[in-house]
Amino acid sequence: MSDYVILGGGCAAVSAAEAIRSRDSQGSITMIYEENGLPYNRPMLTKALLSGLEESKIQIHPQAWYDDNKIEVVSGAEITALDVKAKKVTLKDGREFAYGKCIYALGAKCFVPPIKGADNPLVMSIRTLDDVRKIEAAIAGKQKVVCIGGGVLGLEGAWELAKGGKEVTILEAMDRLMPRQLDEKASALVRGIAQDKGIRLFTGMKITDISKEDEGVSVNTETVDYPCDMVIVSAGVRARVDLAKAAGLAVGRGVTVNEKMETSEPDVYACGDCAEYNGTDYALWSQAKEEGTVAGSNASGGQAQYSGAPAALMFFGLETQLYAAGDNGSDPKKQYKTLEVYDEAGKIYRKCYFLEDHLCGILQIGTLAKVKELGKALEAKASFHDAAVLLNE
């Protein structure tokens, strides 16, 4: 029996293990997950596409760290059942692991829209290191790639492919890029930057099907067809909750947790991309890391609480930088006050949104100046005056 069994091998799972070991130096810890190898920095997958990514370069910790901290790693394992009454986990090969406390951190899987023809082997997505290797092998000697989805991961992947000399087209279903994170001006700026780098980018695209064409495929829309050698889908993720549902845990879009990362069942915690707190599952690295720390701390007897800090995303690519956090002024029922700094020649855009004179959102393109300070100001709901001072320093 393990004192702690952690299901998953991502950022949240590792953060949970770190937090447990910082409080409990003796309790046994077992990490179980499907991928082979050691847990790694998943956001690097799209940032280093076509670069011959080496597993050792992106590992969160080397093997020695797990050895030193007496953490048993069970990789390449398919989990078939979680029994919260008997407090045990069963694997496909028949092995069972009893636990004192369980941390459910199984992450998410890529969402592939129900498009006819999306099951073609040349239609791929990026979630694991194996996915990257498959894409690198399949695109070798080929030229045209269509990326479905213009979010952060889609843009990162498209940029890496473009740097590798590929002809890249992005098809985005929404009328503009990242409307939940960016305002109209910021979306237009990012689109212009991508196009300046040679990436074809089309918004408001309604894909009808993906058809086989010679040795490649064609992504067909209501108006235009886009023949290519490969399709990469980046249409978001969905929390992996099947195991939790079967175990009887309360589940919404993710496994429902409170501020302590406790689930509906005693001694079972959840964190990361598979967890839903206050009706929200951001599926962001920063949230996963904090949630994992809270889950691990509380599983080992702590009283930590998740801060629920405003969701923030960062993008590095297209030879620019992007930071977006909080409310981007998209609610027509609210009266926002804004403060904007725009350098058209340098393609630098900085904007703060305020509600009732308190900072509620930040957008920055082309610079990450004062990001940490502005992030803290956002959490503190800084006044218009204080945020203006920061923005103009």
Contacts in CASP RR format, 6 or more apart in sequence:
PFRMAT RR
TARGET T0000
AUTHOR 0000-0000-0000
METHOD contacts of the structure
MODEL  1
MSDYVILGGGCAAVSAAEAIRSRDSQGSITMIYEENGLPYNRPMLTKALL
SGLEESKIQIHPQAWYDDNKIEVVSGAEITALDVKAKKVTLKDGREFAYG
KCIYALGAKCFVPPIKGADNPLVMSIRTLDDVRKIEAAIAGKQKVVCIGG
GVLGLEGAWELAKGGKEVTILEAMDRLMPRQLDEKASALVRGIAQDKGIR
LFTGMKITDISKEDEGVSVNTETVDYPCDMVIVSAGVRARVDLAKAAGLA
VGRGVTVNEKMETSEPDVYACGDCAEYNGTDYALWSQAKEEGTVAGSNAS
GGQAQYSGAPAALMFFGLETQLYAAGDNGSDPKKQYKTLEVYDEAGKIYR
KCYFLEDHLCGILQIGTLAKVKELGKALEAKASFHDAAVLLNE
1 28 0 8 1.000
1 97 0 8 1.000
1 98 0 8 1.000
1 99 0 8 1.000
1 100 0 8 1.000
2 28 0 8 1.000
2 29 0 8 1.000
2 30 0 8 1.000
2 72 0 8 1.000
2 97 0 8 1.000
2 98 0 8 1.000
2 99 0 8 1.000
2 100 0 8 1.000
3 24 0 8 1.000
3 27 0 8 1.000
3 28 0 8 1.000
3 29 0 8 1.000
3 99 0 8 1.000
3 100 0 8 1.000
3 101 0 8 1.000
4 17 0 8 1.000
4 20 0 8 1.000
4 27 0 8 1.000
4 28 0 8 1.000
4 29 0 8 1.000
4 30 0 8 1.000
4 99 0 8 1.000
4 100 0 8 1.000
4 101 0 8 1.000
4 102 0 8 1.000
4 103 0 8 1.000
4 296 0 8 1.000
4 299 0 8 1.000
4 300 0 8 1.000
5 30 0 8 1.000
5 32 0 8 1.000
5 89 0 8 1.000
5 97 0 8 1.000
5 99 0 8 1.000
5 100 0 8 1.000
5 101 0 8 1.000
5 102 0 8 1.000
5 103 0 8 1.000
6 13 0 8 1.000
6 16 0 8 1.000
6 17 0 8 1.000
6 29 0 8 1.000
6 30 0 8 1.000
6 31 0 8 1.000
6 32 0 8 1.000
6 102 0 8 1.000
6 103 0 8 1.000
6 105 0 8 1.000
7 13 0 8 1.000
7 32 0 8 1.000
7 33 0 8 1.000
7 79 0 8 1.000
7 82 0 8 1.000
7 89 0 8 1.000
7 102 0 8 1.000
7 103 0 8 1.000
7 104 0 8 1.000
7 105 0 8 1.000
7 106 0 8 1.000
7 243 0 8 1.000
8 31 0 8 1.000
8 32 0 8 1.000
8 33 0 8 1.000
8 34 0 8 1.000
8 105 0 8 1.000
8 106 0 8 1.000
8 107 0 8 1.000
9 31 0 8 1.000
9 33 0 8 1.000
9 35 0 8 1.000
9 39 0 8 1.000
9 105 0 8 1.000
10 33 0 8 1.000
10 39 0 8 1.000
10 40 0 8 1.000
10 42 0 8 1.000
10 60 0 8 1.000
10 105 0 8 1.000
10 107 0 8 1.000
10 288 0 8 1.000
11 39 0 8 1.000
11 41 0 8 1.000
11 42 0 8 1.000
11 60 0 8 1.000
11 272 0 8 1.000
11 285 0 8 1.000
11 288 0 8 1.000
11 289 0 8 1.000
11 292 0 8 1.000
12 105 0 8 1.000
12 107 0 8 1.000
12 271 0 8 1.000
12 272 0 8 1.000
12 273 0 8 1.000
12 275 0 8 1.000
12 288 0 8 1.000
12 289 0 8 1.000
12 291 0 8 1.000
12 292 0 8 1.000
12 295 0 8 1.000
13 31 0 8 1.000
13 33 0 8 1.000
13 39 0 8 1.000
13 103 0 8 1.000
13 105 0 8 1.000
13 292 0 8 1.000
14 39 0 8 1.000
14 60 0 8 1.000
14 61 0 8 1.000
15 271 0 8 1.000
15 288 0 8 1.000
15 289 0 8 1.000
15 290 0 8 1.000
15 291 0 8 1.000
15 292 0 8 1.000
15 293 0 8 1.000
15 296 0 8 1.000
16 103 0 8 1.000
16 105 0 8 1.000
16 269 0 8 1.000
16 271 0 8 1.000
16 292 0 8 1.000
16 293 0 8 1.000
16 295 0 8 1.000
16 296 0 8 1.000
16 299 0 8 1.000
17 29 0 8 1.000
17 31 0 8 1.000
17 69 0 8 1.000
17 71 0 8 1.000
17 296 0 8 1.000
18 293 0 8 1.000
19 292 0 8 1.000
19 293 0 8 1.000
19 294 0 8 1.000
19 295 0 8 1.000
19 296 0 8 1.000
19 297 0 8 1.000
19 300 0 8 1.000
19 304 0 8 1.000
20 27 0 8 1.000
20 29 0 8 1.000
20 296 0 8 1.000
20 297 0 8 1.000
20 299 0 8 1.000
20 300 0 8 1.000
21 29 0 8 1.000
21 69 0 8 1.000
21 71 0 8 1.000
22 297 0 8 1.000
23 296 0 8 1.000
23 297 0 8 1.000
23 300 0 8 1.000
23 301 0 8 1.000
23 302 0 8 1.000
24 300 0 8 1.000
28 70 0 8 1.000
28 72 0 8 1.000
29 69 0 8 1.000
29 70 0 8 1.000
29 71 0 8 1.000
29 72 0 8 1.000
30 71 0 8 1.000
30 72 0 8 1.000
30 74 0 8 1.000
30 97 0 8 1.000
30 99 0 8 1.000
31 39 0 8 1.000
31 71 0 8 1.000
31 72 0 8 1.000
31 73 0 8 1.000
31 74 0 8 1.000
32 74 0 8 1.000
32 77 0 8 1.000
32 79 0 8 1.000
32 89 0 8 1.000
32 91 0 8 1.000
32 97 0 8 1.000
33 39 0 8 1.000
33 74 0 8 1.000
33 75 0 8 1.000
33 76 0 8 1.000
33 77 0 8 1.000
33 106 0 8 1.000
34 75 0 8 1.000
34 76 0 8 1.000
34 77 0 8 1.000
34 78 0 8 1.000
34 79 0 8 1.000
35 75 0 8 1.000
35 76 0 8 1.000
35 128 0 8 1.000
35 129 0 8 1.000
35 130 0 8 1.000
36 75 0 8 1.000
36 76 0 8 1.000
37 55 0 8 1.000
37 75 0 8 1.000
37 76 0 8 1.000
38 55 0 8 1.000
38 59 0 8 1.000
38 60 0 8 1.000
38 61 0 8 1.000
38 62 0 8 1.000
38 63 0 8 1.000
38 66 0 8 1.000
38 73 0 8 1.000
38 75 0 8 1.000
39 59 0 8 1.000
39 60 0 8 1.000
39 61 0 8 1.000
40 55 0 8 1.000
40 58 0 8 1.000
40 59 0 8 1.000
40 60 0 8 1.000
40 129 0 8 1.000
41 58 0 8 1.000
41 59 0 8 1.000
41 60 0 8 1.000
42 127 0 8 1.000
42 285 0 8 1.000
43 285 0 8 1.000
44 53 0 8 1.000
44 58 0 8 1.000
45 53 0 8 1.000
45 126 0 8 1.000
45 127 0 8 1.000
45 128 0 8 1.000
45 129 0 8 1.000
45 131 0 8 1.000
45 132 0 8 1.000
46 126 0 8 1.000
46 153 0 8 1.000
46 154 0 8 1.000
46 156 0 8 1.000
46 157 0 8 1.000
46 160 0 8 1.000
46 234 0 8 1.000
47 156 0 8 1.000
47 157 0 8 1.000
47 160 0 8 1.000
47 316 0 8 1.000
47 317 0 8 1.000
48 58 0 8 1.000
48 132 0 8 1.000
48 160 0 8 1.000
49 126 0 8 1.000
49 132 0 8 1.000
49 135 0 8 1.000
49 136 0 8 1.000
49 156 0 8 1.000
49 157 0 8 1.000
49 160 0 8 1.000
49 161 0 8 1.000
50 136 0 8 1.000
50 139 0 8 1.000
50 160 0 8 1.000
50 161 0 8 1.000
50 163 0 8 1.000
50 164 0 8 1.000
51 160 0 8 1.000
52 136 0 8 1.000
53 129 0 8 1.000
53 132 0 8 1.000
55 129 0 8 1.000
56 62 0 8 1.000
58 129 0 8 1.000
66 73 0 8 1.000
74 91 0 8 1.000
74 97 0 8 1.000
77 91 0 8 1.000
77 92 0 8 1.000
77 93 0 8 1.000
77 95 0 8 1.000
78 91 0 8 1.000
78 92 0 8 1.000
78 93 0 8 1.000
79 89 0 8 1.000
79 90 0 8 1.000
79 91 0 8 1.000
79 92 0 8 1.000
79 106 0 8 1.000
79 243 0 8 1.000
80 90 0 8 1.000
80 91 0 8 1.000
80 92 0 8 1.000
81 89 0 8 1.000
81 90 0 8 1.000
81 243 0 8 1.000
81 246 0 8 1.000
81 247 0 8 1.000
82 89 0 8 1.000
82 90 0 8 1.000
82 102 0 8 1.000
82 104 0 8 1.000
82 243 0 8 1.000
82 244 0 8 1.000
82 246 0 8 1.000
82 247 0 8 1.000
82 268 0 8 1.000
83 89 0 8 1.000
83 90 0 8 1.000
83 247 0 8 1.000
84 102 0 8 1.000
84 247 0 8 1.000
84 248 0 8 1.000
84 249 0 8 1.000
84 265 0 8 1.000
84 266 0 8 1.000
84 267 0 8 1.000
84 268 0 8 1.000
86 98 0 8 1.000
87 98 0 8 1.000
87 99 0 8 1.000
87 100 0 8 1.000
87 102 0 8 1.000
87 267 0 8 1.000
88 96 0 8 1.000
88 97 0 8 1.000
88 98 0 8 1.000
88 99 0 8 1.000
89 96 0 8 1.000
89 97 0 8 1.000
89 99 0 8 1.000
89 102 0 8 1.000
90 96 0 8 1.000
91 97 0 8 1.000
99 267 0 8 1.000
100 267 0 8 1.000
101 267 0 8 1.000
101 268 0 8 1.000
101 269 0 8 1.000
101 299 0 8 1.000
101 300 0 8 1.000
102 267 0 8 1.000
102 268 0 8 1.000
102 269 0 8 1.000
103 268 0 8 1.000
103 269 0 8 1.000
103 270 0 8 1.000
103 271 0 8 1.000
103 292 0 8 1.000
103 295 0 8 1.000
103 296 0 8 1.000
103 299 0 8 1.000
104 243 0 8 1.000
104 244 0 8 1.000
104 249 0 8 1.000
104 255 0 8 1.000
104 263 0 8 1.000
104 268 0 8 1.000
104 269 0 8 1.000
104 270 0 8 1.000
104 271 0 8 1.000
104 274 0 8 1.000
104 275 0 8 1.000
105 270 0 8 1.000
105 271 0 8 1.000
105 272 0 8 1.000
105 274 0 8 1.000
105 275 0 8 1.000
105 292 0 8 1.000
105 295 0 8 1.000
106 240 0 8 1.000
106 243 0 8 1.000
106 274 0 8 1.000
107 239 0 8 1.000
107 240 0 8 1.000
107 272 0 8 1.000
107 273 0 8 1.000
107 274 0 8 1.000
107 288 0 8 1.000
108 127 0 8 1.000
108 237 0 8 1.000
108 238 0 8 1.000
108 239 0 8 1.000
108 240 0 8 1.000
108 273 0 8 1.000
108 274 0 8 1.000
108 283 0 8 1.000
109 127 0 8 1.000
109 237 0 8 1.000
109 238 0 8 1.000
109 240 0 8 1.000
110 125 0 8 1.000
110 126 0 8 1.000
110 127 0 8 1.000
110 233 0 8 1.000
110 234 0 8 1.000
110 235 0 8 1.000
110 236 0 8 1.000
110 237 0 8 1.000
110 238 0 8 1.000
111 235 0 8 1.000
111 236 0 8 1.000
111 237 0 8 1.000
111 238 0 8 1.000
112 118 0 8 1.000
112 123 0 8 1.000
112 125 0 8 1.000
112 233 0 8 1.000
112 235 0 8 1.000
113 148 0 8 1.000
113 207 0 8 1.000
113 233 0 8 1.000
113 235 0 8 1.000
115 207 0 8 1.000
115 208 0 8 1.000
115 209 0 8 1.000
115 210 0 8 1.000
116 208 0 8 1.000
116 209 0 8 1.000
116 210 0 8 1.000
117 123 0 8 1.000
117 209 0 8 1.000
117 210 0 8 1.000
117 211 0 8 1.000
118 210 0 8 1.000
118 233 0 8 1.000
120 210 0 8 1.000
120 212 0 8 1.000
120 217 0 8 1.000
120 231 0 8 1.000
122 138 0 8 1.000
122 216 0 8 1.000
122 217 0 8 1.000
122 229 0 8 1.000
122 230 0 8 1.000
122 231 0 8 1.000
123 210 0 8 1.000
123 217 0 8 1.000
123 230 0 8 1.000
123 231 0 8 1.000
123 233 0 8 1.000
124 131 0 8 1.000
124 134 0 8 1.000
124 135 0 8 1.000
124 138 0 8 1.000
124 230 0 8 1.000
124 231 0 8 1.000
124 232 0 8 1.000
124 233 0 8 1.000
125 131 0 8 1.000
125 232 0 8 1.000
125 233 0 8 1.000
125 234 0 8 1.000
126 132 0 8 1.000
126 135 0 8 1.000
126 153 0 8 1.000
126 157 0 8 1.000
126 232 0 8 1.000
126 234 0 8 1.000
127 237 0 8 1.000
135 230 0 8 1.000
135 232 0 8 1.000
138 230 0 8 1.000
139 145 0 8 1.000
139 161 0 8 1.000
139 166 0 8 1.000
139 229 0 8 1.000
139 230 0 8 1.000
142 166 0 8 1.000
142 229 0 8 1.000
142 230 0 8 1.000
143 165 0 8 1.000
143 166 0 8 1.000
143 167 0 8 1.000
143 229 0 8 1.000
144 166 0 8 1.000
144 167 0 8 1.000
144 169 0 8 1.000
144 227 0 8 1.000
144 228 0 8 1.000
144 229 0 8 1.000
144 230 0 8 1.000
145 158 0 8 1.000
145 161 0 8 1.000
145 166 0 8 1.000
145 167 0 8 1.000
145 168 0 8 1.000
145 169 0 8 1.000
145 228 0 8 1.000
145 229 0 8 1.000
145 230 0 8 1.000
145 231 0 8 1.000
145 232 0 8 1.000
146 168 0 8 1.000
146 169 0 8 1.000
146 170 0 8 1.000
146 171 0 8 1.000
146 219 0 8 1.000
146 226 0 8 1.000
146 228 0 8 1.000
146 230 0 8 1.000
146 231 0 8 1.000
146 232 0 8 1.000
147 154 0 8 1.000
147 157 0 8 1.000
147 158 0 8 1.000
147 161 0 8 1.000
147 168 0 8 1.000
147 169 0 8 1.000
147 170 0 8 1.000
147 171 0 8 1.000
147 231 0 8 1.000
147 232 0 8 1.000
147 233 0 8 1.000
147 234 0 8 1.000
148 171 0 8 1.000
148 207 0 8 1.000
148 219 0 8 1.000
148 231 0 8 1.000
148 232 0 8 1.000
148 233 0 8 1.000
148 234 0 8 1.000
148 235 0 8 1.000
149 170 0 8 1.000
149 171 0 8 1.000
149 172 0 8 1.000
149 173 0 8 1.000
149 233 0 8 1.000
149 234 0 8 1.000
149 235 0 8 1.000
150 158 0 8 1.000
150 170 0 8 1.000
150 172 0 8 1.000
150 177 0 8 1.000
150 178 0 8 1.000
150 201 0 8 1.000
150 234 0 8 1.000
151 172 0 8 1.000
151 177 0 8 1.000
151 178 0 8 1.000
151 234 0 8 1.000
152 178 0 8 1.000
152 313 0 8 1.000
152 315 0 8 1.000
152 322 0 8 1.000
153 234 0 8 1.000
153 236 0 8 1.000
154 170 0 8 1.000
154 232 0 8 1.000
154 234 0 8 1.000
155 170 0 8 1.000
155 177 0 8 1.000
155 190 0 8 1.000
155 194 0 8 1.000
155 315 0 8 1.000
155 317 0 8 1.000
155 318 0 8 1.000
156 315 0 8 1.000
156 316 0 8 1.000
156 317 0 8 1.000
157 232 0 8 1.000
157 234 0 8 1.000
158 168 0 8 1.000
158 170 0 8 1.000
158 194 0 8 1.000
158 199 0 8 1.000
159 194 0 8 1.000
159 197 0 8 1.000
159 199 0 8 1.000
159 317 0 8 1.000
159 318 0 8 1.000
161 168 0 8 1.000
161 232 0 8 1.000
162 168 0 8 1.000
162 197 0 8 1.000
162 198 0 8 1.000
162 199 0 8 1.000
167 200 0 8 1.000
168 198 0 8 1.000
168 199 0 8 1.000
168 200 0 8 1.000
169 199 0 8 1.000
169 200 0 8 1.000
169 201 0 8 1.000
169 202 0 8 1.000
169 226 0 8 1.000
169 228 0 8 1.000
170 194 0 8 1.000
170 199 0 8 1.000
170 200 0 8 1.000
170 201 0 8 1.000
170 202 0 8 1.000
171 202 0 8 1.000
171 205 0 8 1.000
171 207 0 8 1.000
171 219 0 8 1.000
171 221 0 8 1.000
171 226 0 8 1.000
172 201 0 8 1.000
172 202 0 8 1.000
172 203 0 8 1.000
172 204 0 8 1.000
172 205 0 8 1.000
173 204 0 8 1.000
173 205 0 8 1.000
173 206 0 8 1.000
173 207 0 8 1.000
173 235 0 8 1.000
174 203 0 8 1.000
174 204 0 8 1.000
175 203 0 8 1.000
175 204 0 8 1.000
176 182 0 8 1.000
176 184 0 8 1.000
176 187 0 8 1.000
176 188 0 8 1.000
176 191 0 8 1.000
176 203 0 8 1.000
177 187 0 8 1.000
177 190 0 8 1.000
177 191 0 8 1.000
177 201 0 8 1.000
177 203 0 8 1.000
178 187 0 8 1.000
178 190 0 8 1.000
178 324 0 8 1.000
179 187 0 8 1.000
179 330 0 8 1.000
180 328 0 8 1.000
180 330 0 8 1.000
181 313 0 8 1.000
181 324 0 8 1.000
181 328 0 8 1.000
182 190 0 8 1.000
182 324 0 8 1.000
182 328 0 8 1.000
182 363 0 8 1.000
183 328 0 8 1.000
183 329 0 8 1.000
183 330 0 8 1.000
183 351 0 8 1.000
183 363 0 8 1.000
185 342 0 8 1.000
185 349 0 8 1.000
185 351 0 8 1.000
186 324 0 8 1.000
186 328 0 8 1.000
186 349 0 8 1.000
186 351 0 8 1.000
186 363 0 8 1.000
186 365 0 8 1.000
189 347 0 8 1.000
189 349 0 8 1.000
189 365 0 8 1.000
190 318 0 8 1.000
190 320 0 8 1.000
190 322 0 8 1.000
190 365 0 8 1.000
191 201 0 8 1.000
191 203 0 8 1.000
192 201 0 8 1.000
193 318 0 8 1.000
193 319 0 8 1.000
193 320 0 8 1.000
193 347 0 8 1.000
193 365 0 8 1.000
194 201 0 8 1.000
194 318 0 8 1.000
195 201 0 8 1.000
197 318 0 8 1.000
197 319 0 8 1.000
199 318 0 8 1.000
205 221 0 8 1.000
206 221 0 8 1.000
206 222 0 8 1.000
207 219 0 8 1.000
207 220 0 8 1.000
207 221 0 8 1.000
208 220 0 8 1.000
208 221 0 8 1.000
208 222 0 8 1.000
209 220 0 8 1.000
210 217 0 8 1.000
210 218 0 8 1.000
210 219 0 8 1.000
210 220 0 8 1.000
210 231 0 8 1.000
211 217 0 8 1.000
211 218 0 8 1.000
211 220 0 8 1.000
212 218 0 8 1.000
213 227 0 8 1.000
215 229 0 8 1.000
216 227 0 8 1.000
216 228 0 8 1.000
216 229 0 8 1.000
216 230 0 8 1.000
217 227 0 8 1.000
217 228 0 8 1.000
217 229 0 8 1.000
217 230 0 8 1.000
217 231 0 8 1.000
218 225 0 8 1.000
218 226 0 8 1.000
218 227 0 8 1.000
218 228 0 8 1.000
219 225 0 8 1.000
219 226 0 8 1.000
219 228 0 8 1.000
219 231 0 8 1.000
220 226 0 8 1.000
236 283 0 8 1.000
237 273 0 8 1.000
237 283 0 8 1.000
238 253 0 8 1.000
239 253 0 8 1.000
239 254 0 8 1.000
239 255 0 8 1.000
239 273 0 8 1.000
239 274 0 8 1.000
239 275 0 8 1.000
239 276 0 8 1.000
239 281 0 8 1.000
239 283 0 8 1.000
240 273 0 8 1.000
240 274 0 8 1.000
241 251 0 8 1.000
241 252 0 8 1.000
241 254 0 8 1.000
241 255 0 8 1.000
241 274 0 8 1.000
244 251 0 8 1.000
244 254 0 8 1.000
244 255 0 8 1.000
244 263 0 8 1.000
244 270 0 8 1.000
244 274 0 8 1.000
245 251 0 8 1.000
247 265 0 8 1.000
247 268 0 8 1.000
248 264 0 8 1.000
248 265 0 8 1.000
249 255 0 8 1.000
249 256 0 8 1.000
249 263 0 8 1.000
249 264 0 8 1.000
249 265 0 8 1.000
249 268 0 8 1.000
249 270 0 8 1.000
250 256 0 8 1.000
250 263 0 8 1.000
250 264 0 8 1.000
251 276 0 8 1.000
252 276 0 8 1.000
252 279 0 8 1.000
253 276 0 8 1.000
253 279 0 8 1.000
253 281 0 8 1.000
254 270 0 8 1.000
254 274 0 8 1.000
254 275 0 8 1.000
254 276 0 8 1.000
254 281 0 8 1.000
255 263 0 8 1.000
255 270 0 8 1.000
255 274 0 8 1.000
255 275 0 8 1.000
255 276 0 8 1.000
256 263 0 8 1.000
256 264 0 8 1.000
256 276 0 8 1.000
256 279 0 8 1.000
257 263 0 8 1.000
257 269 0 8 1.000
257 270 0 8 1.000
257 271 0 8 1.000
257 275 0 8 1.000
257 276 0 8 1.000
257 277 0 8 1.000
257 291 0 8 1.000
258 277 0 8 1.000
259 277 0 8 1.000
259 294 0 8 1.000
259 305 0 8 1.000
259 306 0 8 1.000
259 308 0 8 1.000
260 269 0 8 1.000
260 294 0 8 1.000
260 298 0 8 1.000
260 303 0 8 1.000
260 304 0 8 1.000
260 305 0 8 1.000
260 306 0 8 1.000
261 269 0 8 1.000
261 270 0 8 1.000
261 271 0 8 1.000
261 275 0 8 1.000
261 277 0 8 1.000
261 291 0 8 1.000
261 292 0 8 1.000
261 294 0 8 1.000
261 295 0 8 1.000
261 296 0 8 1.000
261 298 0 8 1.000
261 306 0 8 1.000
262 268 0 8 1.000
262 269 0 8 1.000
262 298 0 8 1.000
263 269 0 8 1.000
263 270 0 8 1.000
267 299 0 8 1.000
269 295 0 8 1.000
269 296 0 8 1.000
269 298 0 8 1.000
269 299 0 8 1.000
270 295 0 8 1.000
271 288 0 8 1.000
271 291 0 8 1.000
271 292 0 8 1.000
271 294 0 8 1.000
271 295 0 8 1.000
271 296 0 8 1.000
272 283 0 8 1.000
272 287 0 8 1.000
272 288 0 8 1.000
272 291 0 8 1.000
272 292 0 8 1.000
273 281 0 8 1.000
273 283 0 8 1.000
273 288 0 8 1.000
274 281 0 8 1.000
275 281 0 8 1.000
275 291 0 8 1.000
277 291 0 8 1.000
277 306 0 8 1.000
277 308 0 8 1.000
278 308 0 8 1.000
280 311 0 8 1.000
282 311 0 8 1.000
284 311 0 8 1.000
284 312 0 8 1.000
284 313 0 8 1.000
286 309 0 8 1.000
286 312 0 8 1.000
287 308 0 8 1.000
287 309 0 8 1.000
287 311 0 8 1.000
290 306 0 8 1.000
290 307 0 8 1.000
290 308 0 8 1.000
290 309 0 8 1.000
291 306 0 8 1.000
293 304 0 8 1.000
294 304 0 8 1.000
294 305 0 8 1.000
294 306 0 8 1.000
297 304 0 8 1.000
298 304 0 8 1.000
307 379 0 8 1.000
309 379 0 8 1.000
310 325 0 8 1.000
310 326 0 8 1.000
310 327 0 8 1.000
310 361 0 8 1.000
310 375 0 8 1.000
310 378 0 8 1.000
310 379 0 8 1.000
311 325 0 8 1.000
311 326 0 8 1.000
312 323 0 8 1.000
312 324 0 8 1.000
312 325 0 8 1.000
312 326 0 8 1.000
312 375 0 8 1.000
313 322 0 8 1.000
313 323 0 8 1.000
313 324 0 8 1.000
313 325 0 8 1.000
314 321 0 8 1.000
314 322 0 8 1.000
314 323 0 8 1.000
314 368 0 8 1.000
314 371 0 8 1.000
315 321 0 8 1.000
315 322 0 8 1.000
315 323 0 8 1.000
316 322 0 8 1.000
320 347 0 8 1.000
320 365 0 8 1.000
320 366 0 8 1.000
321 364 0 8 1.000
321 365 0 8 1.000
321 366 0 8 1.000
321 367 0 8 1.000
321 368 0 8 1.000
322 364 0 8 1.000
322 365 0 8 1.000
322 366 0 8 1.000
323 362 0 8 1.000
323 363 0 8 1.000
323 364 0 8 1.000
323 368 0 8 1.000
323 371 0 8 1.000
324 362 0 8 1.000
324 363 0 8 1.000
324 364 0 8 1.000
325 361 0 8 1.000
325 362 0 8 1.000
325 374 0 8 1.000
325 375 0 8 1.000
325 378 0 8 1.000
326 353 0 8 1.000
326 360 0 8 1.000
326 361 0 8 1.000
326 362 0 8 1.000
326 378 0 8 1.000
327 334 0 8 1.000
327 336 0 8 1.000
327 353 0 8 1.000
327 355 0 8 1.000
327 360 0 8 1.000
327 361 0 8 1.000
328 353 0 8 1.000
328 361 0 8 1.000
328 363 0 8 1.000
329 336 0 8 1.000
329 353 0 8 1.000
329 360 0 8 1.000
329 361 0 8 1.000
334 355 0 8 1.000
335 355 0 8 1.000
336 353 0 8 1.000
336 354 0 8 1.000
336 355 0 8 1.000
336 360 0 8 1.000
337 353 0 8 1.000
337 354 0 8 1.000
337 355 0 8 1.000
337 357 0 8 1.000
337 384 0 8 1.000
338 351 0 8 1.000
338 352 0 8 1.000
338 353 0 8 1.000
338 354 0 8 1.000
339 351 0 8 1.000
339 352 0 8 1.000
339 354 0 8 1.000
339 384 0 8 1.000
339 387 0 8 1.000
339 388 0 8 1.000
339 391 0 8 1.000
340 349 0 8 1.000
340 350 0 8 1.000
340 351 0 8 1.000
340 352 0 8 1.000
341 348 0 8 1.000
341 349 0 8 1.000
341 350 0 8 1.000
341 351 0 8 1.000
341 391 0 8 1.000
341 392 0 8 1.000
342 348 0 8 1.000
342 349 0 8 1.000
342 350 0 8 1.000
343 349 0 8 1.000
346 366 0 8 1.000
347 365 0 8 1.000
347 366 0 8 1.000
348 365 0 8 1.000
348 366 0 8 1.000
348 367 0 8 1.000
349 363 0 8 1.000
349 364 0 8 1.000
349 365 0 8 1.000
349 366 0 8 1.000
350 363 0 8 1.000
350 364 0 8 1.000
350 365 0 8 1.000
350 367 0 8 1.000
350 369 0 8 1.000
350 391 0 8 1.000
351 362 0 8 1.000
351 363 0 8 1.000
351 364 0 8 1.000
352 359 0 8 1.000
352 361 0 8 1.000
352 362 0 8 1.000
352 363 0 8 1.000
352 374 0 8 1.000
352 387 0 8 1.000
352 388 0 8 1.000
352 391 0 8 1.000
353 359 0 8 1.000
353 360 0 8 1.000
353 361 0 8 1.000
353 362 0 8 1.000
353 363 0 8 1.000
354 360 0 8 1.000
354 361 0 8 1.000
354 384 0 8 1.000
354 387 0 8 1.000
357 383 0 8 1.000
357 384 0 8 1.000
358 381 0 8 1.000
358 382 0 8 1.000
358 383 0 8 1.000
358 384 0 8 1.000
359 377 0 8 1.000
359 378 0 8 1.000
359 380 0 8 1.000
359 381 0 8 1.000
359 382 0 8 1.000
359 383 0 8 1.000
359 384 0 8 1.000
359 386 0 8 1.000
359 387 0 8 1.000
360 378 0 8 1.000
360 381 0 8 1.000
361 378 0 8 1.000
362 374 0 8 1.000
362 375 0 8 1.000
362 378 0 8 1.000
364 371 0 8 1.000
364 374 0 8 1.000
370 390 0 8 1.000
370 391 0 8 1.000
370 393 0 8 1.000
373 390 0 8 1.000
374 387 0 8 1.000
374 390 0 8 1.000
374 391 0 8 1.000
377 386 0 8 1.000
377 387 0 8 1.000
377 390 0 8 1.000
382 390 0 8 1.000
END
